[in-house]
Amino acid sequence: MNWDETTDEGAPQAADRLVGASADGEDQAVEAALRPKDLGEFIGQEKVREQLDLVLRAARARGATADHVLLSGAPGLGKTTLSMIIAAEMGAPIRITSGPAIQHAGDLAAILSSLQEGEVLFLDEIHRMSRPAEEMLYMAMEDFRVDVIVGKGPGATAIPLELPPFTLVGATTRAGLLPPPLRDRFGFTAHMEFYEPAELERVIHRSASLLDVEIDTVGAAEIAGRSRGTPRIANRLLRRVRDYAQVKAEGRIDRDIASAALAVYEVDGRGLDRLDRAVLEALLKLFGGGPVGLSTLAVAVGEERETVEEVAEPFLVREGLLARTPRGRVATPAAWAHLGLTPPQGRTGASGQQDLFGA
Ligand SMILES: Nc1ncnc2c1ncn2[C@@H]1O[C@H](COP(=O)(O)OP(=O)(O)OP(=O)(O)O)[C@@H](O)[C@H]1O
């Protein structure tokens, strides 16, 4: 396997975030050991697994290279893992790179021309590739050919270069940002959903056994419930709980140990961390539940606007704790309940707040 570059999500990440979905250095080192190696080991995503299984079996039966695959979904849901599984199931090598690493068409031409027949090319964050590279990719995906431009201006010539058949696995957190001509060139497209708690429990039991950690069912459920639907976060929380258990409980994880450990790391029962709670608390305690503008909210919690908008809010919105309305950010009834606060009485008027409470 070749790694051309480690990936980054391009979004601001609050430093040291235990519940951040992007991989940090420690994750990258441990993740290799925890990755499922074939479709049978891959937990959850039943539909994607079933469909992909058919695509790969059919390609193998034909003795052909598998169709190009597009995987979309939030960070940490298993896109890289699936791309490696595709290569393993096809008995093919894999080459890993990412959109931001390919700034010039020449960068892509160099990668494509060095692929072996049947190789899987995993292109993470494919939506962040430069336009000229993207256009080169169209032809490479469809005809296994690229035109390498030599020279500049009127004297420039295009030299066609034949490529061996390969399988492109593109991954994106933002499928909507892909231009239709690129999207249409994938033979198989799969959207990866957040995982159910029961699936994350299985991920945690599997990882615990690989890491040789003793954990009971309720301990795993406790971690799963705080993992924000994301296997990467589940594995990271498990590692922190393991540390705590080693120091305090001879390495055994049960519900009390999991819950006490995650309290130390300030990850609450629903998976909110300090930043998430600071945003909610400001919204409720300083602004009566809103509506309040994003910039004001960011100043109140002492963070950049982008950090609040891109790091904290998506999960709060997903959890139904915060709503983005045209008049500003508004807390939902569930937010008041989660922080154990009572909403002020007699709120009337045309605010988003009233709509949410009236619903
Ligand atoms: N279905 C799954 N079953 C078991 N473990 C999983 C599953 N999906 C992901 N994981 C684990 O979660 C970790 C993160 O997965 P992976 O790196 O594939 O996510 P990703 O979607 O590619 O993230 P990114 O978008 O940040 O690159 C890996 O260690 C992997 O072992």
Ligand as a Chemical Component Dictionary entry (heavy atoms), coordinates in Angstrom:
data_LIG
# 
_chem_comp.id                   LIG 
_chem_comp.type                 NON-POLYMER 
_chem_comp.pdbx_formal_charge   0 
_chem_comp.three_letter_code    LIG 
# 
loop_
_chem_comp_atom.comp_id 
_chem_comp_atom.atom_id 
_chem_comp_atom.alt_atom_id 
_chem_comp_atom.type_symbol 
_chem_comp_atom.charge 
_chem_comp_atom.model_Cartn_x 
_chem_comp_atom.model_Cartn_y 
_chem_comp_atom.model_Cartn_z 
_chem_comp_atom.pdbx_ordinal 
LIG N1  N1  N 0 -17.914 -0.635 10.014 1  
LIG C1  C1  C 0 -16.852 -0.632 10.818 2  
LIG N2  N2  N 0 -16.602 -1.684 11.592 3  
LIG C2  C2  C 0 -15.538 -1.651 12.446 4  
LIG N3  N3  N 0 -14.675 -0.630 12.553 5  
LIG C3  C3  C 0 -14.878 0.427  11.780 6  
LIG C4  C4  C 0 -15.958 0.486  10.879 7  
LIG N4  N4  N 0 -15.925 1.665  10.223 8  
LIG C5  C5  C 0 -14.853 2.321  10.701 9  
LIG N5  N5  N 0 -14.223 1.594  11.636 10 
LIG C6  C6  C 0 -13.044 2.006  12.390 11 
LIG O1  O1  O 0 -13.075 3.409  12.538 12 
LIG C7  C7  C 0 -11.817 3.989  12.228 13 
LIG C8  C8  C 0 -12.000 5.087  11.220 14 
LIG O2  O2  O 0 -12.397 4.547  9.981  15 
LIG P1  P1  P 0 -11.922 5.167  8.588  16 
LIG O3  O3  O 0 -10.532 5.711  8.699  17 
LIG O4  O4  O 0 -12.170 4.143  7.543  18 
LIG O5  O5  O 0 -12.938 6.357  8.432  19 
LIG P2  P2  P 0 -13.095 7.398  7.209  20 
LIG O6  O6  O 0 -14.554 7.497  6.917  21 
LIG O7  O7  O 0 -12.212 7.043  6.090  22 
LIG O8  O8  O 0 -12.602 8.730  7.865  23 
LIG P3  P3  P 0 -12.002 10.025 7.089  24 
LIG O9  O9  O 0 -13.137 10.581 6.309  25 
LIG O10 O10 O 0 -11.579 10.916 8.241  26 
LIG O11 O11 O 0 -10.854 9.581  6.248  27 
LIG C9  C9  C 0 -10.925 2.841  11.778 28 
LIG O12 O12 O 0 -10.036 2.510  12.812 29 
LIG C10 C10 C 0 -11.812 1.667  11.587 30 
LIG O13 O13 O 0 -11.209 0.527  12.167 31 
# 
loop_
_chem_comp_bond.comp_id 
_chem_comp_bond.atom_id_1 
_chem_comp_bond.atom_id_2 
_chem_comp_bond.value_order 
_chem_comp_bond.pdbx_ordinal 
LIG N1  C1  SING 1  
LIG C1  N2  SING 2  
LIG C1  C4  DOUB 3  
LIG N2  C2  DOUB 4  
LIG C2  N3  SING 5  
LIG N3  C3  DOUB 6  
LIG C3  C4  SING 7  
LIG C3  N5  SING 8  
LIG C4  N4  SING 9  
LIG N4  C5  DOUB 10 
LIG C5  N5  SING 11 
LIG N5  C6  SING 12 
LIG C6  O1  SING 13 
LIG C6  C10 SING 14 
LIG O1  C7  SING 15 
LIG C7  C8  SING 16 
LIG C7  C9  SING 17 
LIG C8  O2  SING 18 
LIG O2  P1  SING 19 
LIG P1  O3  DOUB 20 
LIG P1  O4  SING 21 
LIG P1  O5  SING 22 
LIG O5  P2  SING 23 
LIG P2  O6  DOUB 24 
LIG P2  O7  SING 25 
LIG P2  O8  SING 26 
LIG O8  P3  SING 27 
LIG P3  O9  DOUB 28 
LIG P3  O10 SING 29 
LIG P3  O11 SING 30 
LIG C9  O12 SING 31 
LIG C9  C10 SING 32 
LIG C10 O13 SING 33 
# 
